[in-house]
Amino acid sequence: MGGALRIIDSTGASVGLRTSMYSSAVLLVMPLMGWYMISLITNSLRRAKLFGAPGADADVVVWDRFNIGLSDRVDPKTNGLELWTRQIEQLLERLGSWSPVVRERAAVALGRHEDVPIPPLMKMLESPDLKTRLGTCQALRELGERSAPAVDALRKLLSESDLWLRIKAAEALAAIGTPAMPAVPQLLELLAQVDTEKDPRGMQQRYLSFALFDGEDNGMLSRSLADIDREALYKAVRAGLKNQDGRARGSIGSVYRNLSAEEIKPLLPAIYQAIVDPAPSGEMFADSIRVEGLRLLARHRIEEGIRACVTYTRDQNPWDSQERTPELMKILLSYGTHAKSVIPELTKIADYFEKDEKDFPAELMRMKAECVRKTIIAIQSSKKSPELIRLK
């Protein structure tokens, strides 16, 4: 009776554990406890003296890595190959689950399969059931460029009334990448829209900012803005820089880096405003866009950037401020003699850093204070006096 046991996960990958079993067909569905559960079962089998050399009649055990309730009996003579078709059918069904967690796990599992047919997914995008369409968008996102045939169907969903359906369709398009670039004008237009009644927190703006500009998430425009209509881009960026989420604003930093010095000029007022009016949420991620904005203002010799830099130095997020303060002082010093007007404020900031800052390591407090005082000395001895420009 004893055959070998081969454990495979729900995506078809072999986990590689082998042991003898006393049954000829075994079904084992494991939840998200991974190798810990596998080791427990292995030890139990050893204690039962069922551990032996593998044979040709290996039983196949399905490890349901994503805990989505997959079940099937596997014919050991076919080495489990017939399982994948049935698994894909089950995963497609679970894309319409009432549970967002099940939909997400089914989408991830599909993304790990090598041969997932796209036409059934395209048909599912036309389903009258919202949950099915949401789950299908998630699956197409996980499949990435393989979902290219679904671009037109996804673009249609960008006009749907449901907020999250539009967002999930946009995420899928971003994951598809180059084949989905024709959708960029439509995505820019959506990002620029503000609906304080139906979307008061600007969720559509937030996720479309990630989809278009976020370098970490491979935003569609994060590496190049070639052939992108500048007026549509400016409109979207101005709107995105007012979003309530700091990370969403931060993703727009790629635009700062990808526009030329001349092309960025129309955005300078909005960039300044995003510095002095920080995002009310996502504070941990809000610093990068403000520092990049200050750097841009200094490069263009914008007068308002001097006081904005000093104010931000004083009010910045304490986290990692010992690394950020030298950057800010370098920006301020680039204004040369014009920065002398803020030396009194800098002196107060240095004293605050050294003596009064709460809940910050004393050594790092002294480091920041010393940095500011060295900058004061450098400003006092500076001979540079670049011509400044006022935004207003």
N, C-alpha and C positions, 0 to 999 in steps of 0.2 A: 504493500500500500504506500510505502514511503517514497515520495518524489521530492524534488527540490522546490523551494519557495523562492520566487523572484519578485521583489517589490518594485513596482513602478508607480510613478506619480500620475496625477490626472492629466498631465500634458503629454504623456508618452515617454518621458525620460526614465531610464532605468536607474533605480537607486543602488542596485548592485548587491543587496543582501541575499544570501542563499542559505537555506537550511532545509532539512528533510521534514516532511509533514506526514501525518497519518491519514490524511484525506486526499482524494483525487481531484477535488475542486474546492478552492477556498475563495471566499470573498471577505476582504477586510478593508473597511473604510476608516481611515484615521483622521482625526481632526487636526487642528493647527498646533500640534505638539511636537511635530517633526521627529528628529533623531532621538529625542528622549523617549518617545513612545516606541520607536523601533528597537532601541536598546532594551527596553523592558520586555518586549515580546521575545527578543532573541534570548535573553537570559532565562525567561520562562520556558522556552523550548529546550534550552540546554538542560535545565533542571528536570524536565520531563524525559530527558534522554532521547529527544527526537532530532537531535542535531546530527546530520550525516552528510555524505557526499551527494552532490547534486546529480540528478539523473535526467534522462531525455524527456520524461513525462512531468516536467516542472509545472507546478501550480503557480498561477500568477495572482499576486495580491495587489489590489489598487490602493495606493496611498493618496487619499483625497487631500492634497496639500492645501487647497483653498477652502475646504470645509463647506462645500456647496451641495452635498448630498448626492454625489454621483454614485451609481451602483451598477454593476454588471458582472456576469460570469464570463470568464475568459477561457476559450478553448486552447489548452496547452499545445495542441498539435500545430496551431497556426502562430504560436509564439505571441499571441495577444494582438496581432495586427488588425483583426476585425473590430477590436475595441474602439479604435480611434474614430471611426465613422459614427458609431453610436454615441461616443463621448461628445463629439462636436454637436450632434443633434440635441443632446441633453444640455450642453452649454448654451446653445442658441435659445433653447426654451427658457433657461434661467436668466437670460438677459431681460426678460419681461417680469421678473420677480417683483413682488411688492417691496422687497427689502433692498435698499440701496447697497448694502454690504454684499449681498448675494450677487447683485448685478455687477458690482465692481470686480468681485473675485472671478465671476464667469468671464468677464472681459479680459482680465489678466491671463486666465488660463487659455483662452482662445489665442491671445497674443503670443503665447509660448509654443503653439502648434505651428508647424511649418506649412501645412497645406490646408488652409481655411478658405472655403469658397466664398467669394465676395458677393455674387448675385443674390444668394439668400438674405444676406445682410442688407443689401440695397432694397430688397422687397420689404424687409422688416421696417425700414425707415418710413414706409407708407402706411404702417399699421395705425388704426384709429386709437390704439392704446398708448398713452403717453409714456408709461413706464417702459414699454418695449422699445420705443424710439430713443428714450434716454439711454437704456442699456446698450442699444445698438451703436449709438454714437461713441459710447465708451469703448466698445469692442473695436470699432474702426480706428479709434485713437491708438489703442494698444497695437494694432496691426501696422500702423505707420504707413510708409509709402506703398505697402501692398494694397492699401485701401484707395489708391488713386482712381479706380473706376467709379468710386462713389462720390467724387468731388461735386458733380452737378446736383446730385440728390442732397448732399449736405448743404450746399449753398441755398437750396430752397428752404431748408429749415431755419435759416437766418432771418426769415421773414415771419416765422411763427410767433404766436402771441405769448407762449410760455417762455419766461425768462431763462430758466435753466436748460431748456431744450436749445435755445439759441447759443447759450454758453457752451454746452457740450458739443454742439455742431462746430463751433469755432475752434474748440480744443482739438477736435478730430482733424479739421483742416490744417491746423498748425502742425500736427504730428505727421501729416502726409507730406508736408514740405513743398518742394518745387512744383510738383504737379498741381498744387492747390493755389499757386500764386495769383491766378486770375480772380480769386476771391478777395484779394487784399483791398481794393477800393471799397467793396461792400463792408468789410470788417472795419476799415478806418471810419466810414460813415457811422456805423453802429457805435464805435468807441466815442465818437463826438457827441452822441445823443445823451441828453440828461432828462430823466423822468423822476422827479422828486416824489411823485405820488406812488408809482408802482415799484420804483427801485430807489428808495431813499438813501441807501448806503452805497449806491453806485457799483453794484456787483458786476453788471455787464461791463462797465468800464474797467473794473479791476481785472477780470479774467481775460478780456480782450487785450489789455495792456501786456499781460503775460504772453498771450498767444502771438502777438505781433512783435514785441520788443525785447522780451526777457532773454538775456544771453544764456543764463543757466538752463532755461527750459527750451533752448533752441528756437526762440521766437522767429517768425517768418522774416522779419526785417532787422534782426539783431546784428547781422553781419554786413548788410549792404542796403542802401536806399536808392540804388540805381533804378531809373525809370519809374520812380514813384512820384505821383503828382504832388508837388510841393504844397499847394494850397490845401488839399485834402489832408496832407500830413500835418501841416501847421494847426489846422482846426482840431484834429484828433489830439495832438500833443498838448495844446492849450487846455483842452477839456481834461485830459488824463492827469495833468499836473495839479488839478484841483481835487482829484479823488481823495477820499477820506483815508485810504489805506497807504501806509508808508512804503510797503513793498511794491505796490502797483506803481506808485510814482517812481520808485527806484529803478524799475525796469526800463523807464524812458531814458535813462542815462545812455543807453546805446545810441539813441538819436543824437545826443550831444556829441558823441564820438564819431558818428558817421556823416554828419553834415560839415561842410566846409565853413571857414570863418565867416565868409560872406553870407552863406545860406542860413546860418544860425541867428543872424541879426534880428530878423522879424520875431524871433521867439524870446529875445532877451527880457522884455518886460514880464512875460509869463514865468520865465526862469527865476527872475528876481522875486516875484510874488511867491513862488513855491519855496523860496528860502525863508522869507520873513513870516509866512503863514504855514507852519509845518502841518503835516497830516495828523489828525487827532487819534488815529489808531495805527498799529504796526510801527510803533516808535523804534523798535529795535532795528528795523530795516530802513528807517527814514533818513539816516545820516548821509549815506553815500550820495544821494541825489542832491542834497543841500551843499555838500562839499564840492561836488562836481560843478554845481551852479555857481558857487563862489569863485571857483577856478576860472570858469568861463567869463564871468563879469570882470575879473582882474585882467584876463587876456585882452579883453576889449576895452579896458581902461574905463569901466563904468563907475562913476563917482559914488553912486549909492552902494556899491559893493564894499566900500571901506567900513561904513558903520554896520552894515549887515554882517560882515565878517567878525567884527568885535562883539556884536550882540550874540551871535551864534556861539562864539568861543565861550562866553559867560554862561549861556543857557544850554549848551550841548548835553546830550545824553552822557552821563558819567562813564557808562560802559565803554572801555577801550579809549577813553578820552586822552590817556597819556600818549597814545599813538597818533591820535587825530590832531591834538593841539600843535605839534610841530608843523603839520601840513597847513593848518590855518595861519600860523605865524609866517610861513613862507609866502602864502598868498598875500597877506597883508603887507609884507615887506616889499613886494613887487610894485606897490604904489609909490614907493620912494618917499620923498619929502611930504607928500600929501597925507601920509599916515600920521604925521606929527600931531594933527588935530585930535587924535584919539588917544594920545599917550596918557592923559589923566585916567581914562577908563581902563586902559591896559594896566596901569599901576594898581588900581583897585582890584582888578581881576587876579593879578599876581598875588596880592595879599590874601584874597579870598581862597585861592588854590592852596596857599601855604598854611592858612590858619583856620579857615571857617568851613571848608567843604565837608559835608556830612557823609558818613559811611563810605569813605574812600581810603585806601591804604596811604599811610603817612608818607612813605617813601615816594610813591607816585605823585602825591600832592606836591611835594617839594620839586620833583622833576618837572611838573607842569609850570610851577611858579618860576623856576629858573629859566625855562624855555621862553616864557613871556618877557622876563626881564632882559634876557639877551636880545630879544627882538626889539625892545625899547631902545637899547643902546645902539643897535644897528640902524634903526630908523633915525635916531638923532644924528648919526654920522653920515647918513645917506646923502648923496649928491644928485641922485636921479629925480627928475621931476617931469614925468610923462604928462602929456596933455590929456585931460580927462573929459569924458562925455557924460552928460546927464540924461537919464531916461525920461524925465518929466520936465 
